[in-house]
Amino acid sequence: MANETTIPLLPCRSLDDVAPFYQALGFEITYRQERPNPYLTLRREDLHLHFFGMPQFDPADSYGSCLVVVDDLVDIHRAFTDGLRATYGKVLVSGVPRMTRPRPRRNQEGHFVFSIVDPGGNWIRFVGRSDTAETDDRGGLARTLQNAVVQADSRGNPQQAARILDGALARPDAADDPAVQVEALVYRAELALQLDEPESARELVRQARSIPLDDGPRDALADTLRHAEDLITALPPA
């Protein structure tokens, strides 16, 4: 056999929850029905997602997930980011729905992955088809950060990720790379937002901004520093 197509069917509480969110990401509605059962089909280029409505469904209880392998992870993440900013005025970084940043995953052999958690609580996980696996050998804090990413971004356990990072950040090592310190603090701020700790998030971003960086590392951290600004935008007024 050849030319088969597999399309995930994912649950949601209401089609009105998921349709505008995915339209913000550049999907188009190709079919919608309300009766006899709510059903929605979406398409973005060669990516197809179908949804069925369950009025009593709680997104917090969802086990829905699928893996999307793409040629250019950075490009599609940037397109999604632009769409979220255009529709919502900010990147959604906490709660449901939300989107994570592309990060190397230890449980994915170092390949970069990012996830969308949609309004139905479904995890749509994007991985680069041919990106080069990354081994981070920048020391203990870098390894701890990788472990925290697995806990929160892969397993959906931000509480455990926060505990892991807090232990390392409370015992700073003079050998820690300043760039890794910034990455760890910004990620911990993202976790604080997910855990509904806005003042902690604000303080963590302040700490990240206060770390002195040379021009080279600062340029390399451009996406991380931009993400820190997205976190500040997502915070409630002080």
Secondary structure, 3 states (H helix, E strand, C coil): CCCCCCCCEEEECCHHHHHHHHHHCCCEEEEEECCCCCEEEEEECCEEEEEEECCCCCHHHCCCEEEEEECCHHHHHHHHHHHHHHHHCCCCCCCCCEECCCEECHHHCCCEEEEEECCCCCEEEEEECCCCCCCCCCCHHHHHHHHHHHHHHHCCCHHHHHHHHHHHHCCCCCCCCHHHHHHHHHHHHHHHHHCCCHHHHHHHHHHHHHCCCCHHHHHHCHHHHHHHHHHHHHCCCC
